[in-house]
Every structure is written in C-alpha cells, then in structure tokens.
Amino acid sequence: MALCWRGEVRKLEVYEDTPILMLTHERTTSFTIEQIMPVNTVIPRPLTSFTLKSTLLAEATGVSLNALISMESRALAPNQKLNVLVAEDNVVNRMVIEGLLGKLNITPQFAENGKEAVEYFMTTKTLYDVILMDCEMPELDGYGAAMKIREVERNKALTPIPIIALTAHVEAEHRQRVFNCGMNYFLTKPVTRDKLHESLVSVGLLSE
C-alpha cells in the first residue's frame, strides 16, 4: 500500500521529525489511524499553488488546516468586528487567549466547557465568525461539541463556522481525531499571538 513506505521512512532517525505531506483524492476518514499516523498533513488533489503554500506555512507556524473540509469565504467588511467564541475550561488559558485576542482588537465570548459552547452557538442572535475549541473539557469535550455543532449546521443548512482546535497534543493520531470530528484547524498550545493571527488569516477573517 502507498502509505506503508511512510511508516518505514519515519522509523529512520534522520527523518524522525521531518514533516511528511500526503497527496490524495480520498477523504482522511478513508484511512486507518495506523496508516495516517506517519503523516503530518493530508493535501487533497488536484494540488494548487495556494494549497501548497498554505500547507508549508502551516507546518512552519504550528497551525494546521484540514483541507478536506471545504469552507465558504467569510470575508468581513472593513473595520467589522469579529464575533469569536472561545471554549476553554482553564481560567489561566482563558486569560491568555483574551489578552492575545485583545491585541488583535477582538473581544471574545467565553464558554467554560463544550456543552456551554454548543448552547451559545444555538442561542446567539449574532452568528460567530469563528470558534476556538479546546479539545479536553468537562461536561462535553471539544470533539463532541464540534460534532454537535456540525450536526446542527447540517440540519439547518447553515454555512459551517470555522472551528479551530486548541490542544497541547501534536501527535498525528490526535490531529486526525480533531479533523474527523469536523474541526478545520489544529492550533498547538502554548498559543501565541503569531499562531493565533495566522489561524485567523487562514480562515479569511484577517488580512496578512
């Protein structure tokens, strides 16, 4: 199988940490965890220069895009304020993210767990432009919350909201789980201003 050699390459010490990009016509769910684990990023075919540039930039910044989930453009009008929901149970992390977003002139709404995030999503009068979703939370974790949000969007024929995963885990297995539940981006902790800015640029909400 085409993926087998990637596992063998990963076993070589010199390539242990080298990013491996996989080109495919298939969805990521077509592969097993064992097949996908050696791969850092999956790129859908046909390959475009924009996709390649975005992927290489993501590898360099720690912001990974699930390119197999199509998103409609959410371009904002000039000077329009972003409506951001942050789901994060840790008080210190909330303070850090609030400070970083504040430097980008963004005042977010916070949910302390996945259940609360889903409730805010379903009841807010103003649609969120993006959701920053911590993966490990009480009551309902980020994976479950993302799945519920995607289900509501499908049932109501809503345009999918970009969901950016916040996680300290960098393993391919974890990244695959993030993408399988419907989240679009993989933002590694600790979150920095540059990483956060790049993720918002990637979803088309901020300019370069």
Buried (B, 14 or more C-beta within 10 A) or exposed (E): EEBEEBBEBBEEEEBEEEEBBBEBEEEBEEBEEEBBBBBBBBBBEEEEEEBEEBBEBBBEBBBBBBBBBEBEEBEBEEEEEBBBBBBBBBEEBBEBBBEBBEEBEBEBBBBBBBBBBBBBBEEEEEEBBBBBBBBBBEBBBBBBBBBBBBEEBEEEEEEBBBBBBBBEBEEBEBBBBBBBBBBBBBBBBEBBEEBBBBBBBBBBBBEE
